Amino acid sequence: MMDEKDAWNAFFKSGSVLDYLEYKAIQHQNDASLPEAKNEVQNQGADTQTTEYR
């Protein structure tokens, strides 16, 4: 399996969309494994409980 750097180099050399998608998949997988990403609070849109309508 390629690491992020190898995937980027393959994309850089070929310019192929498939190589870029492979690079992004590896990058996303690496980002998801970071502890900060696991504790990140996702914005789910407007919170109706705290929204004040006037």
Backbone hydrogen bonds, N-H to C=O, Kabsch-Sander energy under -0.5 kcal/mol:
donor,donor_aa,acceptor,acceptor_aa,energy
7,A,3,D,-2.3
8,W,4,E,-2.3
9,N,5,K,-2.4
10,A,6,D,-2.2
11,F,7,A,-2.2
12,F,8,W,-3.1
13,K,9,N,-2.2
14,S,10,A,-2.1
15,G,11,F,-3.5
20,Y,16,S,-1.9
21,L,17,V,-2.7
22,E,18,L,-2.0
23,Y,19,D,-2.3
24,K,20,Y,-2.7
25,A,21,L,-2.1
26,I,22,E,-2.2
27,Q,23,Y,-2.6
28,H,24,K,-2.7
29,Q,25,A,-2.2
30,N,26,I,-2.3
31,D,27,Q,-2.5
32,A,28,H,-2.2
33,S,29,Q,-0.9
34,L,31,D,-1.2
38,K,34,L,-1.1
39,N,35,P,-1.2
40,E,37,A,-0.6
42,Q,40,E,-0.6
44,Q,42,Q,-0.6
48,T,46,A,-0.9
50,T,47,D,-1.0
51,T,47,D,-0.9
53,Y,51,T,-0.6
